Structure formats: C-alpha cells, structure tokens
C-alpha cells in the first residue's frame, strides 16, 4: 500500500513539473508574441509617418501646380476644378 502512495506521489510530482513547464513555456510564448507585435506596431508607426510626410509633400506640389496652371490657363484650371470646391 505504501508503495502505491509513493508511486502516486511521484506521478503527481511529475504532473506538477510538466504543468509548471507548460505554464513557463506558455508565458514565454506570450511574451515573445507581445514583443513581436510591439516591433510590428513600431514599424507601422514609422511607415505611417512616412506616408503622411509624402502626402504633405504631394499636397504642396499640387498647390504649386495649381498656381502655375492658373497663371498659364485660368480657364483650363476652372475645367479641372470639381464643382463645389
């Protein structure tokens, strides 16, 4: 009888060690995933900033082209400008 209890204790201990290992690995996986998501978010923020900067540049170029066109051919500018603007 004592032998069964000892074997049961060994099995319970082994199960506890396995569960602890699983929890540790799960925590490590979640930590790695969180770090990967943060890296991705940081990269996307950088890309978004670049897109916004390029849009600002395009808007400035567009305004310069509109001014140029208005001095060259004001009627053509009127044709190209959507109504209500």
C-alpha positions in Angstrom: 0.0 0.0 0.0 2.8 2.4 0.9 4.4 1.6 -2.5 1.2 2.8 -4.3 1.1 6.0 -2.4 4.8 6.6 -3.1 4.2 6.0 -6.8 1.2 8.2 -6.8 3.3 11.0 -5.2 5.9 10.5 -7.9 3.2 10.7 -10.6 1.6 13.8 -9.0 5.0 15.4 -8.7 5.8 14.6 -12.4 2.4 16.1 -13.4 3.1 19.2 -11.4 6.5 19.6 -13.0 5.0 19.1 -16.5 2.3 21.7 -15.8 4.8 24.2 -14.4 6.9 23.7 -17.6 3.9 24.2 -19.8 3.0 27.4 -17.9 6.5 28.7 -18.2 6.6 27.9 -21.9 3.2 29.5 -22.4 4.3 32.6 -20.7 7.5 32.7 -22.8 5.4 32.3 -26.0 3.1 35.1 -25.0 6.0 37.4 -24.1 7.7 36.6 -27.4 4.4 37.3 -29.3 3.9 40.6 -27.4 7.4 41.7 -28.3 6.8 40.8 -32.0 3.6 42.8 -32.0 5.3 45.8 -30.5 8.1 45.6 -33.1 5.4 45.4 -35.8 3.5 48.3 -34.3 6.6 50.4 -34.1 7.4 49.6 -37.8 3.9 50.5 -38.9 4.0 53.8 -37.0 7.2 54.7 -38.9 5.6 53.7 -42.2 2.5 55.8 -41.4 4.7 58.8 -40.5 6.5 58.4 -43.9 3.1 58.2 -45.8 1.9 61.3 -44.0 5.1 63.2 -44.9 4.8 62.1 -48.5 1.2 63.2 -48.6 2.1 66.6 -47.3 4.8 66.9 -50.0 2.3 65.9 -52.7 -0.2 68.4 -51.5 2.4 71.1 -51.6 3.4 70.1 -55.2 -0.3 70.0 -56.2 -0.8 73.6 -54.9 2.3 74.7 -56.8 1.0 73.1 -60.0 -2.4 74.7 -59.5 -0.8 78.1 -59.1 1.3 77.5 -62.2 -1.7 76.3 -64.2 -3.8 79.3 -63.1 -1.2 81.7 -64.4 -0.9 79.8 -67.7 -4.5 78.9 -68.5 -7.1 80.0 -65.9 -10.0 78.6 -68.0 -8.3 75.1 -68.0 -8.0 75.3 -64.3 -11.7 76.1 -64.0 -12.5 73.0 -66.1 -10.3 70.8 -64.0 -11.6 72.0 -60.6 -14.6 70.0 -59.3 -17.7 71.9 -58.6 -18.3 72.9 -55.0 -14.6 73.3 -54.2 
